[in-house]
Every structure is written in C-alpha cells, then in structure tokens.
C-alpha cells in the first residue's frame, strides 16, 4: 500500500496551468500534499515556484485547472481557506513600535483566536522573554520566529513557508528548524520553498523538484537518489590537462554522469561503486597526474545539478 494511502489530501493541484505574455510559468501541473507531510519544493530561479505558491495562496489564479485546499476552493470558500492556511515569507514586516506580545494579540484578534494561546506560541518560537520587547529591537532571526508564530497562531491545517531562513545566520536558521520539527511532531503539514539543500534534507521527507513550470521529480529523498542517480560521487583534480585521459574516463562503464572543467582540471563522476572502478580510474588518469581524489555519498545537491544542469540558486 502506498505510504500516503491512508492520509487525507490537504492540498490538491489538478492540471494547474498559468501563462503570462512572455512565459509559460506553470505547465499543467498536478500535485497532492497529504496531512502531516513536510514537502520541500525546489527549483532554480524561473522554475515557476513563486507563481505556483501565489496561486495556492490565492494571490493569482490558474488559467486552467483546480486548486483544492482541505476540500475548499477560492471561488466559493476563500474565507474558510484563509482560516486554515498559515503563511510565512522570506521577510515579514511588522509595525516597529509594537511589542511582540501585542503583535500576536493583534493577529489572534484577526483570526478570532483567544489570547490564552499566546503563551504557548511564545514558548514554541522561543520568544517568551521578548514578550514586552518592541519589534524594532529584535534580531533578524527573532523577527522570523515572530513571523512563524503569527503564521501558526490559528493552528493552520497547512503551512506555506517561502524561503523562511534566507539571510539568517546558521544559529538562527537552526532555531527555525527546531520550531518546525516541533510543529511536525504536532501533526502540521508543510510546503517549504528553500535555496538551502541542507534545509530540505533536514526538514522534509518528500522532495519535489520543479523546473521550467513542470515537476521533474517527486518522492522521498532516498528514493530519488536511488532512482535518478548512482550511489557515489568521485571528485578529482588533475595536475595538468589530459584530454585523452578525460575522454577515456567519460567512456567508462557504470558511470551515470560525468563532467569536467578543463580550465580548473577538475571533474565529477557519478558511479555505483567507487572502490570497484578505482583501479581502472587510476590506470586511465595516471597516478603521476592525479593531484587529488575523493569519493563520497551522493547528495540532494548532486541530484539537483544532474537533473537540471543548474545549481539551486542559479
């Protein structure tokens, strides 16, 4: 039985298509997100992620197709959708001369939520000691934690986070990760866009790779690595260019991907078993011309580059 067979679909995109005068941003895209899933949406600039998110948020509308959120559609049930969705962006601006606690009280009033929930939110986002602090005194990480607190104050059915840790230092980023991990334990559902591969790997059990308006891959990280690439990466650097040796390496069997930069004399190979091909690799390169060599497991970043030919932030 499929992993999500018993989980309710919280977000359903059915053949969603969106065109602009100069670009076809989203192309007949279908996607289901189930209750309790943490899903990372990855793609380089121009992949169509922002347009897709804006349609899910109700800021844009598809030319064709349907978006169903917990059984509701914007045309008939916009207010109900707003009440069950939490949003947090790369940067959220709050009034500067308002206290942290007052900010949460304000948004609680918008959603008809009792102020009795505010201490719980403050504890969850680690801002209890900042309850009386003015927003303009908060650090960037603290502001993002406040934005996350606002996003979850009404206990949303689904949380949409658009690059929520961009620009934060590593400590602040991991604080956000901790909060999201706590929300996951509580059964929250998350759709996350991020430019940090480590973030996607840390938080999300399911990865969706989007490129030129379509979905290139969708699945658990380990399944994607298994299905779309080999199991190890060989990285090497030659002491001097060697076109003949490079051509022989490129023609080797059991190499699923090969790239080489003659300007830096560095190369990357995707292989099933680095130890197995090492003797043949050394014969073709020549030990005397090998400056460095390393083998490591395949990562999501490697997979993304192989599938799209681009880095995530490219």
C-alpha positions as a printed Julia matrix, in Angstrom:
314×3 Matrix{Float64}:
   0.0    0.0     0.0
   1.42   3.48   -0.89
   2.88   5.39    2.04
   0.18   8.11    1.91
  -2.78   5.89    1.06
  -4.46   6.44    4.44
  -3.57  10.12    4.83
  -6.06  12.8     3.86
  -5.1   15.09    0.98
  -4.83  18.63    2.38
  -3.67  20.35   -0.82
  -4.59  19.14   -4.31
  -3.39  20.75   -7.53
  -5.15  19.33  -10.58
  -3.74  20.14  -14.04
  -2.89  23.71  -12.99
  -1.69  25.9   -15.85
  -0.62  29.55  -15.83
   0.7   31.69  -18.69
   1.99  35.24  -18.83
   2.67  37.25  -22.01
   6.32  36.19  -22.17
   6.43  32.96  -20.21
   4.55  29.76  -19.53
   5.13  29.76  -15.77
   3.28  26.59  -14.7
   2.51  23.82  -17.18
  -0.44  21.51  -16.5
   0.93  20.65  -13.05
  -0.66  18.17  -10.65
   0.42  17.6    -7.05
  -1.11  16.22   -3.86
   0.15  17.01   -0.35
  -1.15  14.82    2.46
  -1.9   15.55    6.08
   1.26  15.62    8.2
   3.67  15.73    5.26
   6.63  18.08    5.16
   7.32  18.75    1.47
  10.22  20.76    0.02
   9.6   22.5    -3.31
  12.95  23.05   -5.02
  13.81  24.78   -8.25
  16.16  27.44   -9.66
  15.01  31.0   -10.29
  12.45  30.95  -13.09
  11.25  27.42  -12.37
   7.71  28.62  -11.6
   7.78  28.12   -7.82
   6.71  31.66   -6.94
   3.8   31.61   -9.39
   2.7   28.24   -8.06
   2.83  29.45   -4.45
   0.94  32.63   -5.3
  -1.84  30.54   -6.82
  -2.0   28.33   -3.73
  -2.11  31.49   -1.58
  -4.91  32.96   -3.72
  -2.84  35.92   -4.97
  -3.03  34.62   -8.56
  -5.5   32.3   -10.23
  -4.75  29.49  -12.68
  -5.81  29.85  -16.32
  -6.99  26.25  -16.21
  -7.05  23.51  -13.58
  -8.18  23.39   -9.95
  -6.62  24.1    -6.56
  -8.42  22.42   -3.67
  -7.33  23.14   -0.07
  -8.81  20.84    2.56
 -11.83  20.37    0.31
 -12.35  24.09   -0.41
 -11.78  26.27   -3.49
 -11.15  30.02   -3.61
 -14.11  30.76   -5.87
 -16.59  29.62   -3.21
 -14.77  29.37    0.13
 -11.98  31.97    0.29
 -12.65  32.9     3.94
 -12.54  29.26    5.02
  -9.25  28.75    3.19
  -7.71  31.84    4.81
  -8.63  30.47    8.23
  -6.88  27.14    7.69
  -3.7   28.34    5.98
  -0.6   29.82    7.62
   1.92  31.85    5.62
   5.47  32.98    6.32
   7.78  34.61    3.8
  11.47  35.43    3.38
  10.82  38.77    5.07
   7.76  39.86    7.04
   7.36  43.47    8.12
   5.57  44.34   11.36
   4.91  47.77   12.89
   8.16  48.78   14.56
   6.68  50.42   17.67
   4.6   47.47   18.79
   5.57  44.83   21.33
   6.0   41.14   20.5
   3.06  40.13   22.67
   0.88  42.87   21.19
   1.72  41.67   17.68
   0.48  38.19   18.5
  -2.63  39.61   20.19
  -3.37  41.65   17.07
  -3.22  38.65   14.76
  -5.09  36.48   17.24
  -7.93  39.01   17.03
  -7.87  38.81   13.23
  -8.42  35.06   13.4
 -10.8   35.07   16.37
  -8.26  33.18   18.49
  -8.22  33.52   22.28
  -5.23  35.31   23.84
  -4.8   32.22   26.0
  -2.9   30.67   23.06
  -0.25  33.4    23.04
   1.94  31.99   25.87
   2.03  28.67   24.0
   3.12  30.41   20.8
   5.77  32.46   22.6
   7.22  29.31   24.13
   7.16  27.41   20.84
   9.03  30.15   18.96
  11.36  30.85   21.89
  10.25  34.46   22.4
   8.75  34.29   25.89
  11.47  36.55   27.27
  10.83  39.02   24.42
   7.1   39.38   25.02
   7.44  43.02   26.14
  10.19  43.9    23.63
   9.45  46.22   20.72
   9.67  44.66   17.27
  12.37  47.12   16.18
  14.72  45.7    18.84
  14.52  42.12   17.53
  17.29  40.46   15.55
  16.6   39.04   12.08
  16.22  35.53   13.47
  13.85  36.71   16.21
  11.7   38.52   13.65
  11.45  35.37   11.58
  10.45  33.39   14.67
   7.77  36.01   15.36
   6.55  35.7    11.76
   6.35  31.95   12.22
   4.4   32.45   15.44
   1.91  34.66   13.6
   1.62  32.04   10.84
   0.63  29.27   13.26
  -1.45  31.23   15.75
  -4.75  29.87   14.38
  -3.41  26.26   14.2
  -3.46  26.12   10.39
  -4.16  22.91    8.51
  -1.31  23.69    6.13
   1.71  25.95    6.5
   3.35  27.59    3.47
   6.88  28.85    4.04
   8.64  30.72    1.25
  12.41  30.71    1.91
  11.9   31.48    5.62
  15.59  31.26    6.61
  17.24  33.16    3.74
  19.74  35.67    5.11
  19.78  34.23    8.62
  22.99  33.12   10.31
  23.42  29.35   10.91
  22.31  29.54   14.57
  19.12  31.47   13.71
  18.41  29.07   10.84
  18.66  26.06   13.13
  16.32  27.73   15.61
  13.7   27.89   12.85
  14.39  24.23   12.05
  13.83  23.31   15.7
  10.46  25.07   15.72
   9.41  23.33   12.52
  10.48  19.97   13.92
   8.23  20.61   16.94
   5.35  21.51   14.62
   5.91  18.29   12.7
   5.53  16.31   15.94
   2.19  18.09   16.42
   0.98  16.87   13.02
   1.4   20.06   10.99
   1.53  19.93    7.2
   4.22  22.0     5.46
   5.06  23.13    1.94
   8.51  24.74    2.02
  10.48  26.51   -0.68
  14.16  26.91    0.09
  17.53  27.57   -1.54
  19.29  25.52    1.13
  19.69  21.85    0.22
  20.62  21.06    3.81
  17.33  22.58    4.94
  15.29  20.42    2.58
  17.16  17.3     3.68
  16.84  18.15    7.38
  13.14  19.03    7.46
  11.31  17.3     4.63
  10.74  13.63    3.96
   9.44  14.42    0.48
  11.19  16.44   -2.22
   9.52  17.98   -5.28
  11.91  19.29   -7.96
  10.36  21.91  -10.24
  11.96  23.16  -13.47
  10.53  25.28  -16.32
   6.99  25.03  -14.98
   6.88  21.26  -14.57
   7.75  18.69  -11.91
  10.94  16.79  -12.73
  10.91  14.56   -9.66
   8.71  13.89   -6.65
   9.4   11.48   -3.82
  11.32  10.62   -0.68
  14.93  11.77   -0.82
  16.37   8.27   -0.56
  14.05   7.04   -3.33
  15.0    9.92   -5.62
  18.7    9.29   -5.09
  18.16   5.61   -5.82
  16.02   6.16   -8.92
  17.7    9.13  -10.58
  21.4    8.68   -9.96
  24.07   6.29   -8.84
  25.22   5.88   -5.28
  28.58   7.65   -5.01
  30.4   10.7    -6.29
  34.04  10.77   -7.36
  35.65  14.21   -7.42
  39.15  14.58   -8.87
  41.7   17.19   -9.9
  44.47  16.65  -12.42
  47.88  18.28  -12.23
  47.67  19.23  -15.91
  45.07  18.91  -18.69
  44.83  15.45  -20.22
  42.19  15.32  -22.94
  42.82  11.66  -23.83
  42.51  10.51  -20.21
  39.33  12.55  -19.72
  37.79  11.01  -22.86
  38.54   7.52  -21.52
  37.0    8.36  -18.15
  33.86   9.67  -19.84
  33.52   6.38  -21.75
  33.85   4.16  -18.67
  31.03   1.76  -17.89
  28.96   2.18  -14.72
  29.39   5.97  -14.86
  25.94   7.59  -14.99
  27.12  11.22  -15.1
  30.44  12.85  -15.97
  31.53  16.48  -16.01
  34.96  18.03  -16.44
  36.25  21.61  -16.43
  39.49  21.91  -18.42
  40.12  25.39  -17.02
  40.45  24.05  -13.47
  41.28  20.42  -14.44
  38.57  19.22  -12.02
  35.97  16.57  -12.7
  32.96  14.85  -11.14
  31.7   11.31  -11.81
  28.52   9.6   -10.57
  29.2    5.89  -10.07
  27.61   2.84   -8.44
  30.69   1.76   -6.51
  33.78   3.99   -6.28
  36.02   1.23   -4.9
  35.14  -1.06   -7.8
  36.15   1.38  -10.53
  39.13   2.92   -8.71
  41.83   0.66  -10.29
  40.56   1.38  -13.81
  40.24   5.1   -12.97
  43.88   5.27  -11.84
  45.11   3.44  -14.94
  43.35   5.88  -17.25
  44.36   9.04  -15.38
  47.84   8.0   -14.35
  48.84   8.31  -10.7
  51.53  10.85  -11.53
  48.95  13.27  -13.0
  46.39  12.93  -10.18
  46.58  15.88   -7.79
  43.58  14.95   -5.62
  40.83  12.35   -5.46
  37.82  11.89   -3.15
  34.77   9.64   -3.06
  31.61  10.47   -1.11
  27.9    9.6    -0.98
  25.5   11.28   -3.4
  23.61  14.29   -2.02
  20.45  16.15   -2.97
  22.61  18.95   -4.38
  24.34  16.49   -6.73
  20.99  15.13   -7.84
  19.58  18.6    -8.49
  22.56  19.62  -10.64
  22.36  16.37  -12.59
  18.63  16.78  -13.29
  18.56  20.49  -14.16
  22.15  21.29  -15.11
  21.99  24.22  -12.67
  22.64  24.98   -9.02
  19.55  25.61   -6.91
  20.32  29.33   -6.57
  21.22  29.71  -10.23
